[in-house]
Amino acid sequence: MVAVSSAEWLTRYRSGGQLPSPRGIFLEALRLLEQEDIDSRELGRVLQSDPATNARLLQLANVSLHYRSRPIVAVNDAILVLGQAQIKRLVLALALIQSTAPRVPDFDYSGFWTRSLLAGLATQHATAWLGRVNADEIFVVTLLSKVGRLALASLFPESYGELLTWCVGKNEVECRLEERRRFDVDQDELSALLLEDWGLPSIYVEAVLHQGCPEELLGTPDSARCIFLAHLLRFGNSMAAICLQRNPSWQEDAAKLRKETEFLGLSQETVNGVLEHLLRSWPGWRDLLQEAEEIRSTVTGWEDGETAEEVEPPIGAGLQIACIGDDTSANGSACSAMLQRMGLCPQKLPRSVDPLTLSSANWDLLIVIKDSVHDAELERLLAGLDPILGPYLLVFGPPLSPVAELLLYRTAVDAYETLPLTDEQLLKHLQFAMRRQEARRKYSLRQQRMQRLAGSLVEVNRDLRQAALTDPLTKLRNRRYAEDRFAQEWAVSKHRQTALGVMLLDLDNFKEINDSLGHDGGDGVLHRVARILEELIRQQDVVCRMGGDEFLVLCPETELSGLEALANRICERLSAAETWQDLPLSISVSIGVACRREDMEDPRELIKAADQALFAAKQKGRNQVVSSY
């Protein structure tokens, strides 16, 4: 899973509106797909509202049915055949493709989406031989597997343009490390964050997160399948790369393809068949993109040459390292030079750094050169560091007496090494720091799960409370809610000396309705009455079902004249023939209304007055409003 700090990073930038995200009809469709009781016809209507979108979605949907004889020709058929989960992924993918707007002059948008679409088609086609994965799903996952790169370009247009220039001539590992240094996240981690945020299954999120180095997944739950998926993503992206007309790193990409082909157990003939399929079918797919990169007419020679060895990241890659010490100190300079020689980029901090800043920063390894930091300064700096959740703290300095060393270890210090420095000493502590980093990551994940569980429990309790206060048939508030709310409104009315009106409604001859229509028909009448009441009452009024065919309406700050006018509108609407023209019998309602009087000391007196008025309406012949004075 993606670490909490990264999830917080995504939260911080989501509100700016620059992250790749669906808009327009895509957003409406995704909102519908989030609902539990989704109406497929309504979803189809939304997706069909734009003919161009409808055509492109069907084109995307049919790629998942490449090996089936009958193509999808209508969105409703696509929903039925593919299922709502896959339709959601296809809508998301199409939304991102169609909403891309160039913002970074040096960012190759046409090349990005051409590679992404080719890669998705390659992995989808390869599953015919590989199996082990759903072809419908892997197409969309591969299509979106590099969306973090697009997101970084959208969020940091100027800085990312500078990064692209910096990366010319650098290897992939160096570029990822530089992404993390500049933006606190790399493109693969951001891709995984976005896919997780969009609701894709966790196994695909893990594969996307570790597509740069699948072996990092060893020992994790379901690691075999995750590693397979990560290599399949690498295979698809390598296939896409060698198909591009303009690709200065074609030989390197061909070498990567050979390596992934070997890992997946595919023959060269099979891969050539996938390539032939890609090139043959591409003209029909390029129209899906607003602009597309030119691809080769044929691809040959990728099998030649030796398989390139994977560039191993340096030990400690990914660690956030800071060095505290005087820049003029020989030992301080030697430490920084040694780290840089190992391919790491430590940040130099001054001796005067604020301890609060030091403790709040997310360092993984903190190195202090003691010969340039006095004991008093060292004690001040380390005072705010957490010895468990803080960074791995390594101090270099002159030899210490056993007592002095013991006192030092009583602080947050994890290790003390004497000068001069050696590569072996530093490499050992880099390993320790990586273990601490992993332990902190797992702790953060546990905390995240606990927070999610706590949030889920809050939601469950809220839902249970709502269910306890809601009538299951009409979805109106029930008697329990009515009693609580009435007590609150009574107290407010008494305190502020404002009016409070109540009406009790009872359907006339409801037993005959049930006998004539059956209980299902009677329930339908009650449900329709509830909707009419909701339509006619004002925003501040509250309607509740008290039980059976009896309803209560609370009307705060309403005098008797206004209460009678509302009750008469309800009575007329419910007794109107056109309201029930589809039923073989007439429906009417009797209503008793009452307002709080100064001589009333108890809320039950107001309810009793309304109830007596309701009884009088029944006695006078029903289908009318009677007021209590």
HUVENNOR-V771477 format. One record per residue. N is the residue number from 0. RES is the residue in one letter. SS is DSSP state (2 for helix, 1 for strand, 0 for the rest). PHI is phi in radians with two decimals (NA if undefined). D_FIRST is the distance of its C-alpha to the first C-alpha in Angstrom with 2 decimals. Layout:
# HUVENNOR-V771477
{{N/RES/SS/PHI/D_FIRST} {N/RES/SS/PHI/D_FIRST}}
This chain:
# HUVENNOR-V771477
{{0/M/0/NA/0.00} {1/V/0/-1.37/3.77} {2/A/0/-1.16/6.33} {3/V/2/-1.04/9.04} {4/S/2/-1.04/11.63} {5/S/2/-1.25/10.30} {6/A/2/-1.08/10.15} {7/E/2/-1.15/13.60} {8/W/2/-1.04/14.64} {9/L/2/-1.11/14.20} {10/T/2/-1.06/16.13} {11/R/2/-1.12/18.75} {12/Y/2/-1.73/19.57} {13/R/2/-1.12/19.24} {14/S/0/-1.18/22.60} {15/G/0/-1.29/24.50} {16/G/0/1.36/24.62} {17/Q/0/-1.73/24.07} {18/L/0/-1.15/20.63} {19/P/0/-0.99/21.16} {20/S/0/-2.70/21.61} {21/P/0/-1.27/23.91} {22/R/0/-2.41/27.38} {23/G/0/1.06/30.64} {24/I/2/-1.16/30.88} {25/F/2/-1.11/27.31} {26/L/2/-1.12/26.13} {27/E/2/-1.12/28.63} {28/A/2/-1.13/27.53} {29/L/2/-1.16/23.84} {30/R/2/-1.11/25.09} {31/L/2/-1.11/27.13} {32/L/2/-1.20/24.31} {33/E/2/-1.38/22.35} {34/Q/0/-1.33/25.37} {35/E/0/-1.27/25.65} {36/D/0/-1.79/29.34} {37/I/0/-1.16/29.26} {38/D/0/-1.65/32.66} {39/S/2/-1.07/32.39} {40/R/2/-1.19/35.73} {41/E/2/-1.15/34.66} {42/L/2/-1.07/31.54} {43/G/2/-1.07/33.88} {44/R/2/-1.09/36.33} {45/V/2/-1.13/33.83} {46/L/2/-1.19/32.62} {47/Q/0/-1.53/36.27} {48/S/0/-1.16/37.49} {49/D/0/-2.09/37.13} {50/P/2/-0.99/38.76} {51/A/2/-1.14/36.97} {52/T/2/-1.11/33.52} {53/N/2/-1.01/34.68} {54/A/2/-1.15/35.82} {55/R/2/-1.19/32.71} {56/L/2/-1.13/30.43} {57/L/2/-1.12/32.70} {58/Q/2/-1.11/32.57} {59/L/2/-1.13/28.78} {60/A/2/-1.10/28.93} {61/N/2/-1.22/31.53} {62/V/2/-1.13/29.43} {63/S/0/-1.28/27.47} {64/L/0/-1.92/30.91} {65/H/0/-1.05/32.26} {66/Y/0/-1.70/33.31} {67/R/0/-1.88/34.93} {68/S/0/-1.39/38.56} {69/R/0/-1.89/38.59} {70/P/0/-1.30/36.92} {71/I/0/-1.49/35.59} {72/V/0/-2.07/38.16} {73/A/0/-2.47/37.12} {74/V/2/-1.05/33.99} {75/N/2/-1.07/34.73} {76/D/2/-1.17/34.87} {77/A/2/-1.06/31.51} {78/I/2/-1.07/29.97} {79/L/2/-1.21/31.75} {80/V/2/-1.33/30.96} {81/L/2/-1.51/27.34} {82/G/0/1.56/26.16} {83/Q/2/-1.19/24.70} {84/A/2/-1.11/21.01} {85/Q/2/-1.27/22.02} {86/I/2/-1.06/24.53} {87/K/2/-1.05/21.91} {88/R/2/-1.15/19.98} {89/L/2/-1.16/23.37} {90/V/2/-1.08/24.50} {91/L/2/-1.08/21.46} {92/A/2/-1.08/22.02} {93/L/2/-1.13/25.75} {94/A/2/-1.05/25.38} {95/L/2/-1.23/23.53} {96/I/2/-1.09/26.05} {97/Q/2/-1.35/28.98} {98/S/2/-1.69/27.99} {99/T/0/-1.13/27.50} {100/A/0/-2.19/30.06} {101/P/0/-1.02/30.83} {102/R/0/-2.24/30.37} {103/V/0/-1.98/30.10} {104/P/0/-0.97/33.31} {105/D/0/-1.55/31.82} {106/F/0/-1.55/28.85} {107/D/0/-1.54/29.74} {108/Y/2/-1.17/28.69} {109/S/2/-1.11/30.75} {110/G/2/-1.15/29.36} {111/F/2/-1.07/25.73} {112/W/2/-1.30/26.18} {113/T/2/-1.11/28.54} {114/R/2/-1.03/26.06} {115/S/2/-1.08/23.28} {116/L/2/-1.21/25.71} {117/L/2/-1.07/27.16} {118/A/2/-1.12/23.82} {119/G/2/-1.09/22.96} {120/L/2/-1.12/26.47} {121/A/2/-1.16/26.23} {122/T/2/-1.18/23.15} {123/Q/2/-1.10/24.62} {124/H/2/-1.24/27.94} {125/A/2/-1.18/26.69} {126/T/2/-1.18/25.25} {127/A/2/-1.09/28.92} {128/W/2/-1.69/29.27} {129/L/2/-1.45/25.83} {130/G/0/1.13/24.98} {131/R/0/1.18/21.76} {132/V/0/-2.65/20.12} {133/N/0/-1.29/21.30} {134/A/2/-1.10/23.31} {135/D/2/-1.07/23.17} {136/E/2/-1.34/19.39} {137/I/2/-1.16/18.88} {138/F/2/-1.04/21.54} {139/V/2/-1.22/19.76} {140/V/2/-1.06/16.30} {141/T/2/-1.15/18.20} {142/L/2/-0.98/20.33} {143/L/0/-1.77/17.46} {144/S/0/-1.17/15.40} {145/K/0/-1.97/17.19} {146/V/2/-1.14/17.51} {147/G/2/-1.07/15.89} {148/R/2/-1.14/19.13} {149/L/2/-1.11/21.20} {150/A/2/-1.14/19.41} {151/L/2/-1.08/20.15} {152/A/2/-1.13/23.68} {153/S/2/-1.27/24.09} {154/L/2/-1.35/22.93} {155/F/0/-2.21/24.80} {156/P/2/-0.97/27.62} {157/E/2/-1.27/29.89} {158/S/2/-1.13/27.49} {159/Y/2/-1.26/25.65} {160/G/2/-1.08/29.08} {161/E/2/-1.13/29.91} {162/L/2/-1.10/26.76} {163/L/2/-1.06/27.76} {164/T/2/-1.14/31.15} {165/W/2/-1.09/29.79} {166/C/0/-1.34/27.72} {167/V/0/-1.06/30.92} {168/G/0/1.50/31.62} {169/K/0/-1.66/28.35} {170/N/0/-1.50/25.88} {171/E/2/-1.12/22.33} {172/V/2/-1.09/20.87} {173/E/2/-1.08/23.23} {174/C/2/-1.17/22.36} {175/R/2/-1.16/18.61} {176/L/2/-1.10/19.52} {177/E/2/-1.22/22.05} {178/E/2/-1.03/19.69} {179/R/2/-1.14/17.56} {180/R/2/-1.15/20.88} {181/R/2/-1.46/22.31} {182/F/2/-2.09/19.58} {183/D/0/1.19/16.88} {184/V/0/-2.79/14.38} {185/D/0/-1.85/14.89} {186/Q/2/-1.12/15.31} {187/D/2/-1.21/12.48} {188/E/2/-1.14/9.88} {189/L/2/-1.20/12.03} {190/S/2/-1.02/12.33} {191/A/2/-1.11/8.69} {192/L/2/-1.04/9.03} {193/L/2/-1.17/12.28} {194/L/2/-1.11/11.49} {195/E/2/-1.14/9.00} {196/D/2/-1.14/11.90} {197/W/0/-1.52/14.38} {198/G/0/1.55/13.20} {199/L/0/-1.29/12.49} {200/P/0/-0.99/11.21} {201/S/2/-1.08/7.59} {202/I/2/-1.15/9.16} {203/Y/2/-1.29/10.46} {204/V/2/-1.07/7.52} {205/E/2/-1.09/6.24} {206/A/2/-1.12/9.97} {207/V/2/-1.16/10.56} {208/L/2/-1.04/8.19} {209/H/0/-1.92/10.11} {210/Q/0/-1.16/13.36} {211/G/0/-1.26/15.13} {212/C/0/-2.59/14.82} {213/P/2/-1.04/13.75} {214/E/2/-1.15/15.10} {215/E/2/-1.11/12.24} {216/L/2/-1.44/10.63} {217/L/0/-0.99/13.72} {218/G/0/1.56/13.57} {219/T/0/-1.54/10.16} {220/P/0/-1.02/10.77} {221/D/0/0.99/12.48} {222/S/2/-1.10/12.36} {223/A/2/-1.05/15.73} {224/R/2/-1.23/14.94} {225/C/2/-1.08/11.78} {226/I/2/-1.11/14.05} {227/F/2/-1.02/16.84} {228/L/2/-1.13/15.17} {229/A/2/-1.09/14.17} {230/H/2/-1.20/17.83} {231/L/2/-1.14/19.12} {232/L/2/-1.10/17.69} {233/R/2/-1.11/19.38} {234/F/2/-1.05/22.46} {235/G/2/-1.07/22.71} {236/N/2/-1.21/22.48} {237/S/2/-1.20/25.04} {238/M/2/-1.05/27.28} {239/A/2/-1.09/27.24} {240/A/2/-1.10/28.08} {241/I/2/-1.35/31.15} {242/C/2/-1.49/32.47} {243/L/1/-1.26/32.87} {244/Q/0/-1.17/36.45} {245/R/0/-1.78/35.63} {246/N/0/-2.64/33.26} {247/P/0/-1.13/34.48} {248/S/0/-1.81/31.75} {249/W/2/-1.04/32.73} {250/Q/2/-1.09/33.49} {251/E/2/-1.12/30.14} {252/D/2/-1.18/28.33} {253/A/2/-1.13/30.72} {254/A/2/-1.13/29.88} {255/K/2/-1.10/26.12} {256/L/2/-1.12/27.08} {257/R/2/-1.07/29.20} {258/K/2/-1.15/26.45} {259/E/2/-1.23/24.00} {260/T/2/-1.06/26.97} {261/E/2/-1.12/27.71} {262/F/2/-1.12/24.18} {263/L/2/-1.36/24.11} {264/G/0/1.33/27.68} {265/L/0/-1.59/29.28} {266/S/0/-1.43/32.90} {267/Q/2/-1.10/34.32} {268/E/2/-1.14/36.34} {269/T/2/-1.13/33.33} {270/V/2/-1.11/31.65} {271/N/2/-1.09/35.01} {272/G/2/-1.15/35.17} {273/V/2/-1.13/31.83} {274/L/2/-1.07/33.17} {275/E/2/-1.08/36.43} {276/H/2/-1.10/34.77} {277/L/2/-1.03/32.75} {278/L/2/-1.15/35.90} {279/R/2/-1.26/38.06} {280/S/2/-1.58/35.86} {281/W/2/-1.03/34.75} {282/P/2/-0.94/37.82} {283/G/2/-1.36/36.86} {284/W/2/-1.81/33.34} {285/R/2/-1.12/34.09} {286/D/2/-1.19/35.71} {287/L/2/-1.17/32.35} {288/L/0/-1.65/31.60} {289/Q/0/-1.19/33.57} {290/E/0/-2.63/34.23} {291/A/0/-2.34/33.45} {292/E/0/-1.41/33.80} {293/E/0/-1.23/36.57} {294/I/1/-2.05/35.63} {295/R/0/-1.28/37.83} {296/S/0/-1.39/40.35} {297/T/0/-2.46/39.75} {298/V/0/-2.24/37.28} {299/T/0/-2.34/38.87} {300/G/0/1.50/38.63} {301/W/0/-1.18/34.86} {302/E/0/-1.30/35.55} {303/D/0/-1.38/37.79} {304/G/0/1.73/36.81} {305/E/0/-1.54/34.65} {306/T/0/-1.19/30.92} {307/A/0/-1.22/29.44} {308/E/0/-1.29/27.64} {309/E/0/-1.15/24.10} {310/V/0/-1.24/24.31} {311/E/0/-1.33/22.69} {312/P/0/-1.15/21.03} {313/P/0/-1.12/22.98} {314/I/0/-1.05/22.08} {315/G/0/1.65/20.37} {316/A/0/-1.05/19.04} {317/G/0/1.67/16.35} {318/L/0/-1.36/18.00} {319/Q/0/-1.58/19.55} {320/I/1/-2.00/23.07} {321/A/1/-2.30/26.14} {322/C/1/-2.06/29.66} {323/I/1/-1.93/32.28} {324/G/0/2.98/35.82} {325/D/0/-1.21/38.92} {326/D/0/-1.06/38.61} {327/T/0/-1.44/42.20} {328/S/0/-1.22/41.46} {329/A/2/-1.09/41.81} {330/N/2/-1.19/39.12} {331/G/2/-1.11/36.73} {332/S/2/-1.14/37.39} {333/A/2/-1.12/37.08} {334/C/2/-1.11/33.61} {335/S/2/-1.09/32.37} {336/A/2/-1.12/34.17} {337/M/2/-1.13/32.67} {338/L/2/-1.11/29.06} {339/Q/2/-1.14/29.92} {340/R/2/-1.11/31.63} {341/M/0/-1.47/28.44} {342/G/0/1.55/26.68} {343/L/0/-1.86/25.06} {344/C/0/-2.17/25.83} {345/P/0/-1.29/26.47} {346/Q/1/-1.76/27.55} {347/K/1/-1.54/30.94} {348/L/1/-1.98/31.50} {349/P/0/-1.30/35.03} {350/R/0/-1.06/36.52} {351/S/0/-1.53/37.06} {352/V/0/-1.01/33.39} {353/D/0/-1.21/32.89} {354/P/2/-1.01/31.22} {355/L/2/-1.14/29.44} {356/T/2/-1.09/27.96} {357/L/2/-1.13/27.04} {358/S/2/-1.32/25.28} {359/S/2/-1.52/23.34} {360/A/0/-1.27/22.12} {361/N/0/-1.67/18.70} {362/W/0/-1.35/20.29} {363/D/0/-1.68/18.82} {364/L/1/-2.39/22.33} {365/L/1/-2.09/25.58} {366/I/1/-1.94/28.81} {367/V/1/-2.06/32.14} {368/I/1/-1.62/35.47} {369/K/2/-1.21/37.81} {370/D/2/-1.21/41.03} {371/S/2/-1.95/40.40} {372/V/0/-2.23/38.99} {373/H/0/-1.26/41.45} {374/D/2/-0.99/40.68} {375/A/2/-1.12/41.13} {376/E/2/-1.15/38.75} {377/L/2/-1.09/36.18} {378/E/2/-1.10/36.46} {379/R/2/-1.14/36.12} {380/L/2/-1.19/32.97} {381/L/2/-1.51/31.21} {382/A/0/-1.07/32.25} {383/G/0/-1.65/29.25} {384/L/0/-1.45/26.49} {385/D/0/-1.42/24.38} {386/P/0/-1.20/25.04} {387/I/0/-1.89/21.80} {388/L/0/-1.67/19.16} {389/G/0/-1.37/21.11} {390/P/0/-1.24/21.14} {391/Y/1/-1.23/22.59} {392/L/1/-1.92/26.25} {393/L/1/-1.99/28.68} {394/V/1/-2.03/32.36} {395/F/1/-1.87/34.97} {396/G/1/-3.09/38.62} {397/P/0/-1.25/42.02} {398/P/0/-1.03/42.71} {399/L/0/-2.03/42.62} {400/S/0/-1.26/44.67} {401/P/2/-0.95/42.98} {402/V/2/-1.18/43.49} {403/A/2/-1.11/42.03} {404/E/2/-1.17/38.98} {405/L/2/-1.10/38.51} {406/L/2/-1.10/38.74} {407/L/2/-1.15/36.16} {408/Y/2/-1.28/33.62} {409/R/0/-1.34/34.18} {410/T/0/-1.57/32.26} {411/A/0/-1.47/28.61} {412/V/0/-1.16/29.59} {413/D/0/-1.68/27.63} {414/A/1/-2.71/30.07} {415/Y/1/-2.27/33.46} {416/E/1/-2.18/34.94} {417/T/1/-1.50/38.49} {418/L/0/-1.46/39.62} {419/P/0/-1.42/40.01} {420/L/0/-1.34/36.51} {421/T/0/-2.28/35.66} {422/D/2/-1.04/32.88} {423/E/2/-1.10/32.23} {424/Q/2/-1.05/31.85} {425/L/2/-1.19/29.36} {426/L/2/-1.06/27.26} {427/K/2/-1.04/27.11} {428/H/2/-1.33/25.77} {429/L/2/-1.09/23.22} {430/Q/2/-1.10/21.78} {431/F/2/-1.07/21.95} {432/A/2/-1.13/20.26} {433/M/2/-1.16/17.28} {434/R/2/-1.15/17.08} {435/R/2/-1.09/17.35} {436/Q/2/-1.03/14.62} {437/E/2/-1.16/12.19} {438/A/2/-1.10/13.74} {439/R/2/-1.14/13.37} {440/R/2/-1.09/9.65} {441/K/2/-1.15/9.42} {442/Y/2/-1.08/12.11} {443/S/2/-1.09/10.54} {444/L/2/-1.12/7.62} {445/R/2/-1.09/10.69} {446/Q/2/-1.10/12.61} {447/Q/2/-1.11/10.39} {448/R/2/-1.11/10.62} {449/M/2/-1.11/14.26} {450/Q/2/-1.14/14.88} {451/R/2/-1.14/13.65} {452/L/2/-1.10/15.81} {453/A/2/-1.08/18.61} {454/G/2/-1.09/18.47} {455/S/2/-1.13/18.61} {456/L/2/-1.12/21.53} {457/V/2/-1.07/23.26} {458/E/2/-1.13/23.03} {459/V/2/-1.09/24.25} {460/N/2/-1.09/27.07} {461/R/2/-1.11/27.98} {462/D/2/-1.13/28.10} {463/L/2/-1.12/30.16} {464/R/2/-1.14/32.50} {465/Q/2/-1.09/32.91} {466/A/2/-1.12/33.68} {467/A/2/-1.18/36.18} {468/L/0/-1.85/37.95} {469/T/1/-2.08/38.03} {470/D/0/-1.34/40.62} {471/P/0/-1.14/38.86} {472/L/0/-1.36/41.68} {473/T/0/-1.65/42.37} {474/K/0/1.14/39.08} {475/L/0/-1.44/41.39} {476/R/1/-1.14/41.19} {477/N/0/-1.73/42.93} {478/R/2/-1.06/45.76} {479/R/2/-1.06/43.58} {480/Y/2/-1.12/42.13} {481/A/2/-1.02/45.65} {482/E/2/-1.15/47.12} {483/D/2/-1.13/44.55} {484/R/2/-1.18/44.75} {485/F/2/-1.12/48.54} {486/A/2/-1.10/48.84} {487/Q/2/-1.15/46.82} {488/E/2/-1.16/48.91} {489/W/2/-1.09/52.11} {490/A/2/-1.09/51.29} {491/V/2/-1.13/50.54} {492/S/2/-1.11/53.71} {493/K/2/-1.15/55.83} {494/H/2/-1.18/54.47} {495/R/2/-1.63/54.85} {496/Q/0/1.02/57.94} {497/T/0/-1.95/56.52} {498/A/0/-1.29/57.18} {499/L/1/-2.52/55.07} {500/G/1/-1.89/55.78} {501/V/1/-2.38/54.88} {502/M/1/-2.26/55.61} {503/L/1/-1.92/55.52} {504/L/1/-2.07/55.50} {505/D/1/-2.47/56.57} {506/L/1/-1.17/56.89} {507/D/0/-1.41/60.46} {508/N/0/0.94/61.31} {509/F/2/-1.17/57.71} {510/K/2/-1.07/58.92} {511/E/2/-1.14/60.88} {512/I/2/-1.09/57.81} {513/N/2/-1.11/55.89} {514/D/2/-1.13/58.92} {515/S/2/-1.41/59.32} {516/L/2/-1.73/55.74} {517/G/2/1.49/54.16} {518/H/2/-1.15/51.34} {519/D/2/-1.11/48.78} {520/G/2/-1.15/51.18} {521/G/2/-1.11/51.67} {522/D/2/-1.08/47.95} {523/G/2/-1.10/47.84} {524/V/2/-1.12/50.64} {525/L/2/-1.06/48.87} {526/H/2/-1.11/45.67} {527/R/2/-1.23/47.79} {528/V/2/-1.05/49.68} {529/A/2/-1.04/46.45} {530/R/2/-1.17/45.40} {531/I/2/-1.14/48.91} {532/L/2/-1.06/48.87} {533/E/2/-1.07/45.54} {534/E/2/-1.25/47.08} {535/L/2/-1.54/50.31} {536/I/0/-1.28/49.31} {537/R/0/-1.50/48.45} {538/Q/0/-1.08/45.11} {539/Q/0/-1.43/46.11} {540/D/0/-1.37/47.47} {541/V/1/-2.27/45.64} {542/V/1/-1.95/46.38} {543/C/1/-2.36/45.70} {544/R/1/-1.69/46.73} {545/M/1/-1.48/48.76} {546/G/1/2.40/49.15} {547/G/0/0.99/51.06} {548/D/0/-1.89/52.55} {549/E/1/-1.86/52.74} {550/F/1/-2.20/50.79} {551/L/1/-2.20/50.84} {552/V/1/-2.18/50.44} {553/L/1/-1.64/50.17} {554/C/1/-2.23/51.58} {555/P/1/-1.13/51.20} {556/E/0/0.93/53.84} {557/T/0/-2.22/55.94} {558/E/0/-1.33/59.72} {559/L/2/-1.08/61.63} {560/S/2/-1.08/62.81} {561/G/2/-1.18/59.29} {562/L/2/-1.14/58.15} {563/E/2/-1.13/61.09} {564/A/2/-1.12/60.37} {565/L/2/-1.14/56.74} {566/A/2/-1.09/57.88} {567/N/2/-1.17/60.54} {568/R/2/-1.08/58.10} {569/I/2/-1.13/55.89} {570/C/2/-1.08/58.95} {571/E/2/-1.15/60.26} {572/R/2/-1.16/56.98} {573/L/2/-1.29/56.40} {574/S/2/-1.66/60.00} {575/A/0/-1.17/60.21} {576/A/2/-1.09/60.94} {577/E/2/-1.18/58.52} {578/T/2/-1.18/55.62} {579/W/2/-2.16/56.23} {580/Q/0/-1.13/58.01} {581/D/0/-1.55/55.89} {582/L/0/-1.87/57.10} {583/P/0/-1.47/60.55} {584/L/0/-2.52/61.32} {585/S/0/-1.55/61.43} {586/I/0/-2.15/59.00} {587/S/0/-2.57/59.93} {588/V/1/-2.45/58.81} {589/S/1/-1.85/60.69} {590/I/1/-2.31/59.44} {591/G/1/-1.97/60.52} {592/V/1/-2.15/59.75} {593/A/1/-2.70/60.34} {594/C/1/-2.12/59.67} {595/R/0/-1.10/59.49} {596/R/0/-1.92/62.90} {597/E/0/-1.11/63.79} {598/D/0/-1.41/65.51} {599/M/0/-1.42/62.37} {600/E/0/-1.75/60.93} {601/D/0/-2.31/58.26} {602/P/2/-1.06/55.69} {603/R/2/-1.15/56.95} {604/E/2/-1.15/60.24} {605/L/2/-1.19/58.62} {606/I/2/-1.11/56.96} {607/K/2/-1.11/60.30} {608/A/2/-1.11/62.12} {609/A/2/-1.15/59.82} {610/D/2/-1.17/60.12} {611/Q/2/-1.14/63.91} {612/A/2/-1.11/63.92} {613/L/2/-1.11/61.86} {614/F/2/-1.08/64.38} {615/A/2/-1.13/67.18} {616/A/2/-1.09/65.58} {617/K/2/-1.16/65.52} {618/Q/2/-1.15/69.11} {619/K/0/-1.43/70.30} {620/G/0/2.06/69.15} {621/R/0/1.21/65.38} {622/N/0/0.95/63.63} {623/Q/0/-2.81/64.29} {624/V/1/-1.96/63.18} {625/V/1/-2.18/64.98} {626/S/1/-1.85/64.54} {627/S/0/-1.77/65.14} {628/Y/0/-1.92/67.30}}
